[in-house]
């Protein structure tokens, strides 16, 4: 049964990239649009957590600090991810995102927690890092568009890694609270940050003489003329991303009850990377080029080596 839960988690984690890409394709881009997406996703996440576990009943200064850092990393990752999707394919971005989520926590464990790592784990990390190179290369070499995609994807790599690190810092601390409570506090901080930044941008634009700045920030975010139907579609895309991410985490945690984490996470990462490429092909007609295949193969090989010891 744990294998079924693991595959369901993989499918949800892969689908979240699809909904994010669907959102990007229908919006005009820019910081305000990315913040709008993060705002909707955060509200959906808070609603799911509240229904599942209720409101958090405890907190402390350490939890609030780590939750703020966790939120800042997640928000930056969202902004970079949506921006990167306008310049690259889903498969490549998924590779950067998942590689960061594996490599940086591994380094953190070695440096900060004195965890031991054998030769195969280091070889796996090196292969994973090398797998990122062909994912941003074109047949004719490195183009300007590829370089810009690589920049934003690298931000995704780093910030998604720090999301995992801050999560681990909270879980391992004696001051830690319930996991859902921590996520709710982090979501509340992210929600506040989104609203404050959106209002700050609107105030700056108003000072420059622009009119209807709030309408532009909260309503006129589509590539084409905004309608109620388009607004609802964008809400569904943003909300579906949050639902997929939440359900993926729920099934992943359920799988942990019977499967060792050192086995589960590498398998999950490998399957999600492959599914993301396949979903990109199915939903957006993205070509799985030779470089994409090389990147995918190296990612799976790196993850396989990581599992050996």
Secondary structure, 3 states (H helix, E strand, C coil): CHHHHHHHHHHHHHHHHHHHHHHHHHECCCHHHHHHHHHHHHHHHHHHHHHHHCCCCCCCHHHHHHHHHHHHHHHHHHHHHHHHHCCCCHHHHHHHHHHHHHHHHHHHHHHHCCCCCCHHHHHHHHHHHHHHHHHCCECCECCHHHHHHHHHHHHHHHHHHHHHHHHHHHHHCCCCCCHHHHHHHHHHHHHHHHHHHHHHHHHHHHHCCCCCHHHHHHCCCECCCCCHHHHHHHHHHHHHHHHHHHHHHHHHHHHCCCCCHHHHHHHHHHHHHHHHHHHHHHHHCCCCCHHHHHHHHHHHHHHHHHCCC
